[in-house]
Amino acid sequence: MIHSLNYIELGFVMTKKGFGFVILIILAVAAFVWLIKAPILSSYLSGKMGVKVSAANISVLPSHMKIRKFKLHNPKGFKSRTALRVDEIHVSYTWSELTGDPNVIDEIVLDNVFLDIEVKDGIGKVSNWSEIISKMPSPNGKANRFIIKKLIINNLKVEISGLGAEGATQTKTVARMEFTDIDSEKGFPTQQLIAQIFGKVGLMQFIEHAIPAGGVLKVLPFG
C-alpha cells in the first residue's frame, strides 16, 4: 500500500510538471505571436489587397485596435515606394458585433494621412492607384456583410505627380473628413473606403477607370 501511494504521488507530481510544461509552451507561443502580430497582420492584409502592406506596431484589445505607421506600398514601376501612409489607425468595436453577422465596426479613425498619386499617362487614367485597385482580389460572394458606422480622417495630405505636360507635383490638404454607415455586402469594404477618400477630395478620375463593370466601388453619402 505504501508503494502504491508513492507511485500515485509520483504520477501526480509528473502530471503537474507535464501540465506546467504545456502551459509554458502555450505562453511562449502566445508571446511569440504577440511579438510578430504586426508582420502577421501585414501579411494577411497584403494578401487581401494584392499589394504589400506593412505596420510598425499593432495593439489589440477586446474593444479597440491601434495600428502605428501603417503603409500601403506602391506596385513595382513607380517612383515612390509608398502610396498611402498613416501615422495611427484607431479601430473601435464591440466584440460580439465585430464577430457577428453582419460584422460591425463602430469607428475607424485615421490620423495624419499621406496619399501619394503618381500619374503615368499625364491625364490620370493610369496611375499607381488605378493599378492598386486592379490588383485587389475580386469580392468573395461568400463573405459576410460588413458595416462601418463611422470613418474619420484627420489631417490628410495628398500629393499628385505626373499630371499634365509638365507633371509638376500638386498638393491638397484636408483637415478632417467624416463618413457614416459604410455598408458592404461582400466583406470588408476596402474599395468603398478608397472611393470615399478620393471622392471627397475630387480625385475619382484617378481610380474610376480601374473599376470593372458592376464593381462594388461607389461613393456613399458622408457625414
Secondary structure, DSSP 8 states (H G I E B T S, - for coil): -HHHHHHHHHHHHHHHHHHHHHHHHHHHHHHHHHHTHHHHHHHHHHHHHSS-EE-SEEEEETTEEEEEEEEEE--TT-S-SEEEEEEEEEEE--HHHHTSSSEEESEEEEEEEEEEEEBSSSSSSSBHHHHHHHHS----TT---EEEEEEEEEEEEEEEES-TTT---EEEEEEEEEEEEEEESSSS-HHHHHHHHHHHTT-GGGTGGGS-TT-S-------
